[in-house]
C-alpha cells in the first residue's frame, strides 16, 4: 500500500495455503507524533499484526504462506534473475562485506555484544529492506516460529493489534482485545509505541515490532507509549500471556438484526464464522451487519472460504504476478447470503478484509458503511529458505471481481460516516453501527 500506514496486529498477517534508550524532548518525536495524531483522521488506516498482541499484522496484511520445506520462487533468467544474483555476490561486494565485519569486530565499543549470527541476519534483512517494500521481510528461525504460531490463532503476547504510521515511522495500537494484558494495562487504540524494552521503535516494520512484543508466556515486556493529549510518555510493564484469538464474535440486536464482527482472518476464523452465523440464524436473524473495522487482514484461503458463504457464483478475487500470470479464486454460489447485509469498514480495514468488502460491493450484495479502507492491494508469500528461516515477499497484485486494484487507494464506502469518537467514549454510542442498523431496517422493510 502507498497510504500512510501499514497494518498488523501485534501479530497480524495474511497467509495463504493454495501486519537505544533516549529521552523524548518536548519538541522531538513524541511531540511530532502527537501533532500528527490530532490531524490524522483518514490517513491512519491500518497492515496489514495481533501481538499476542495479536500483533498478527496489520498483517499485517494479506500474506500467502507456501508449504514449508519446499523451495519456491528461486528462478533463473528474466529481469533481475541469475545475472542479478551473480552481480550482487561479486568479489568486490564480498570483500567489502568482510571489511565492514572486520572493522566492527576490531573497533566496536562493546565487543562482547557482537554476534556473528546477528550480523549475518542483519545482512539478509538489509538485502530485503533495500526493496523499499514494507511488506517484504526476512525472518530468522525464531521470528518465523512466532509468526507461524500466530496464524494458527495462539501465541504469547499482550493482545493488541498494530498498524504502522508510515508518515512518522512509528507503529501504533489499532485495537485491543478484551481480557488481555493490553486491556488490563489500560493501553488504548491510537497509542503510539515509542520504545520497546527501552529500544526506540522508530523505523521498525510491524513485523519487527510484533516480534519484539511477542514472547514466551509469563515473561515481561516494557512499552513506552505516546498518547494524544498527554504531555509525557506512558511507561507500561506487561506480562505476556497465551493469546487465543477469538477472531469472530456476534450478538443479536433489535428487530432480528444480527451483528457479526471479524477481527482478522486466521486459520481458526472460518469455523468460528460458521458457528457464529449458525447461532445468529438460530435466533431468528433476518438481516446481518458484518463488522470489518480495524481488521488488518489475514489468511487468503480463510477469507475466500468465508466469501463462499456469502457471494453468488463468480470470482471472489484474482491475482497477477510479475509475469502477468493470473490466478482466480472463485465462489460456487451455493451458499449465497439471502438476507439484507451491511458491511462496516474504516481506514484500518486492510488486505483480506478489503477482498471481502470489495467483492460484496462489486456484487451489490450489501452496502459499505464507514470510511475509506486502508488500500492494500498486494499479496505476500512466505518462502521457506530450507534452513529454518524464511522470506516474506510481495509476489503479486490482487483485483476485485470488477477488475479494480485498490492498492494505495482503498475502497470508498457507499455511506460515508466518520466515527464519533467522543460519543463512543462517553456512552458507548456507535454512530457508524447506528447507520448500518438504519440501512438494514430499511432493506428489511422493503423486502416485506
N, C-alpha and C positions, 0 to 999 in steps of 0.2 A: 504494500500500500504506500501511497505517497502522501497520505494525510499526516497530521502532526503527531500521531501516536501509534504505537504498536501494542497489540493486546497479548494478554496472557493471564493465567490465573496463577497466582503464586506459582501455580502449576497449570497452565492452560495450553493445550496443544490440539492439533488435529492430526490424526494418524489414519493412514489407510492400510487396510489389509487387502487386496484385489485390484508464547504467549509476555590508610593514611589519615589519620585522625586529626583534622584541623578544626578549629572553632569557626563558627559561621559569623562573619562580620555583619553588622546591620545593613550594609549595602551590598552584601555578597550574594551567593547563590540562593540562600533561603529567602531573602527579601525579593529577589528577582522572581523566584518561583511563586511567591505569594501574589505578586503583581500579575503574573500570568494566569494564576488561578482565577483571580477576580474577573479577568476579561476573557476567559477561555470559552465558555459556552459550548457551542457545537464542536469546536476543534478537538475536544477531548474525546475522541471516540474510543475505543479500547486501548490487540493482539492480540487476537491473537491469541497466563498460567495460573491454576489454583495452587498455591504454595502449600500444599498440605494444609498450605495456604490454599489451598487449592491453587496454587500459582499455576497451575496447569493448564500460559499462557497460556493467556490472552490468548493458547495458543493460542499461545498464544496464537491461535490461528489454525489454518487448515493444513494438516500435515498428512502425508501418506506414508505409512510405515511398510517398508518392504520386508518380506520374510527374512529373519535374521539367519546368519550363517550362509547367506548367498551373496556373492559378489555381483553387484549391479552397477550399471552406468559407467563402466570403465571402457570407454570406446576409443578406438583409434580413428584417425582420419577426420575429415570435416574441419571446420574452422576451430582452431584452438585445441585440436586433438593431440596426437602423439608429438607433433612438432613443437607445440607449445610446452609440453611436459619436458622435452629434451632441452629446450632453451632455458626453462626455469632452473634446471638442475645442472647447468654447465659448470665448468671448473671454476670460473671466476666467482660465481654465486656461492658455490660450496666453500671456497676459500674465505670469502667474506663472512659467511655464517660462522665458520670456525674462528676467524679473527675476533668477531664480536664476542663469541663464547669465551675465548681465552682472556679477552680484556675484562669481561665480567668477573671471571674466576680470580684474576690477578689483582683487581682494583676495587671490586665492590666492597663497601664499608662493613657489611655484615656477612662475611664469608660462610658462616655456619647456616645461614638461611638459603644458600644456593642449593637448588635441587636440579640435577640433570634431567629428571623426568619432567619437572615443571617447565624447564627451558624448552624441551622438545615439544611439550604440549603447547607452549606459547608460540612456537614456530608454526605449528599446524593451525592453531586458532587464528594467527595473524594472516596466514595464507587465505583462509576463508573470509576473514574480515575485509581483506583487500577488495572483495567483490563490491563492498559498499551496500550489501543487502542485509538488512537487519534480521531477516528470517533464515538465513543460511548460517549454520553453526557447526563447529567441530565439538564432539562430545568425548570427554575422557571416559574410561570404563565406569568410574563411579557416577559420573553425571548421567551416563546412559542408563544405568540401573535405576537411578532415581526417576528419570523421565519415563521409562517404561512402566514402572510401578504406578506412576500417576495415571497413565492411560487405562490401567486396569481398575481404577476407581479407589485405590487406597494408597496412602503414603504417610510419612512422618512429616508433619508441618504445623502450620498455625491456623489454616482455614481462611485464607484471604485470596481474592482474585486480583491479579496485577495487570496493569497496562503501562505502556511506555509513552511518555510525552516527548516526542522527537524534538520539539522546539527547545525544551530546556535540557534534554538529555537525562532526565530522571524518570524512574518508574513510580507510579502512584497506585494506590489501592482503589480498584474499581468495584469491589464488592466484598462483603464479609459474610461468611457462613455462620449460621446460628449454632450456639453451644460449642464454640471452638475457642482456642486460646486467643485468637484475634478479637473476637467479640468480648470475651471476658476481660481483656486488657483495655477495652474502650477504643480500639482502632476504628476509624471511621472511613467511609467512602470519600475519596478525594485527598486523603492524607498522602503526602509525598515521602517516599523513602529516601532520606538524605544519606544515611550511613547504615551499614550492616556490620555489627560487631566492631564498630569504630572505624571501619573502612569506607571511604567515600563510594557511593553507588552511582556517581555521575559517569555517564557514558556506558554503563552496563546495559546489555540487552536483557529483556525479561527472562530469557533462558538462564542467564547467569545469576540474576537476582533470585530467581526461583531456586536455583541450585544452592545459593548461599543461605537461603532461609530454610529450606528443607533439611532434614537430617534424621538421625536416629531418635525414635520415640523416647522421651524422658530427658533429652539434652536441651540445653538452653540456647537461645539466640537473642541478641540485643539489637533493637532497632532505634535509630534516631529519625524522628518524623518531623515534617513541617506541615502545619495545618493553617489553612486560611483563617485570618482573624487573630491568631496567636502570635505574639512577638518573639517568643523564644522557641527553641526546639523542644520536642516532646521525646523523652527517653523512656523506652519500654523494654522490659525483660519478659520474655515469653518462654514457656516450657513446651517443647514440641509434643504433640500427641498424634496418635494414629487417626488419620482423617479418612473416613469412608464417605465417598461423595454421594450424597443423596441428590442426584442431578435433576430429578423430576419431583415436583410437588403439585398438589391440586386441592381444590375445595369447591363447594357449591355456593354460588351467590344466589341472590333472589331471582325469582321468575325462571327457574330451571336453567340458569346460565352457569356453565362450568368454567372454572378458571384453572388453567394448566400452565405451569412455569417450568422451563428447561434452562438450567444454569450453564450447561456445557454438554458436549456430545462425547461421552466416554463409552467404553465397551459395555458398561452396565446400563447405559441410558435407555436403550431400546426396550429391554424388559421392564424397566421402571415406567416407561411411557405406556406400554401396553397395559400394565396393571392399573396405573392411574386413570387412563382413559376408560377402561372397563368399569372401574369403580364409579366414575362420574356418570357413565351411561346407566349403570345400575340404579343410580339415584334419580334418574329421570332427566338427564341433561338434554336440552333441546337447542342449545347454542353454545359455542365454545370460544373462549378468549385464550389465545396461545401467547404467552409472555416470553419473548426472546430478548428482553432488555438486559444489558450487561452480560450477554452470553458471548464469550470470546471465540467460540468455535469448538473444534474437536475432531473426532474421527469421521472421515468421509463416508465409510461404509455405514456407520451408525446413522448419520443424518439422512442417507439415502434410504435406509430401512424405514425410518420414521416417515419420510416423504412418501413412501409407497403405501402408507396407511392413510394418506391424505389426498394425494394428487390423482387426477384422471390418467388414463393411458397416454404415455408420451415421454419426452425427455425430462429428466429432473435437472441435469446439469451435464455439460460436456467440457472436456479439457483439450488443450492443444500444446504440444511440446515445441522445442526449438527447431524441429524439423517439419513441423506442420502436421504431425500425426494426431489424429482426433480420436478420443475415447468418449463414448456416450454412456451415461448412467440413466437407465430407464425405469419407468413405473408401468406395471401391467394394468393399472386402473381397477383392479378387483376390489380394492378397499377404499375407493374414493369417498371422502367425507360427505355426508348427506345433510349436515346441519349447518346453519349460519356460522361463519368463522371470522374472527378479527384477530390480527396479529399485532402485538405491541413491540416496537423496536426503538432503539436510540443509538447514539454515537458509539456505544460500546458493544453493539451487536455486530459481530465480525465473522468473516470466513464461513464456517459451516452454517452458522445461523443465517448468514446472508444468502447462502444457497437455498435454504428452505424458504425464507421470506421472499426471495426473488422469484422462485418457482410459483409460490402461491399467488403472488401479484401477477405474474405473466399469464397464469391460467384463470385469472379473475375469480378465484375461489373465495377470496376474502380481502377485506381492506386492511391496509397497514396504518397504524396509528402511532404517533410519537414524533421522533426527529430522524434526520438522515442517518443511515447506518455508517459504520466505520469505513468501508471501502477496501476490503482485502480480497482481491480477485486473482490471487496466485496460489499455487499449490506447492507444498514442500514434501519431499520424500526422505525417509530415514534410510540411509545406505550403510550396510554393515561393512566395516573395513577389515574383517577377518582377524582382528587381534583384540577383540573386546571393546574397541572404540567404534564410533560411527560418525557419519556426516549427515546433517540435516540440510538438504539443498533444495532451493527453489527450482522446480523442473518444468512447470507448465503454468499457463493461464487457464482460468475457468470462465465459462459463459453460462448465462441463464438460458432457459428454454427459447427465449426470443432472440438469442444471439448477443446479448449485452455483456460486455466485460466491465465490471463495476470497480475495478482496481483504481484507487485514488479518487473515486467519485462517490461511491456508496449508492444506496437505494433510497430514494425520496419516499416518504410515507404518503398515502392518499389523504390522510388528515393530519396536518402538522400541529402538534400540541407540545409546547415546551413544558417540562415538568415544573410544577410549583413546589420548589424545594422547601420554602418556608412553611407552606400548609402541610406538607408531608411530615416535617419535623414537629410541627405544633400539635396536630391532632390525627396524624396518620392518613389524612385525606390525599388520595392519589388522583389528580385530575386527568392524567392520561388513561388510567383504568376506567374512570368515570365516563370518559368519552367513548371508550370501547364498549362499555355496557349500553350506553345510549344507542350506538350503531347496531349492536346485536339485537336489542329490543325492537328497534325499527324494522330490522330484517325479519325477525320472527313474526312480527305483526303483519308484514306484507305477505308472508307465506300462508297465513290463515285464509 
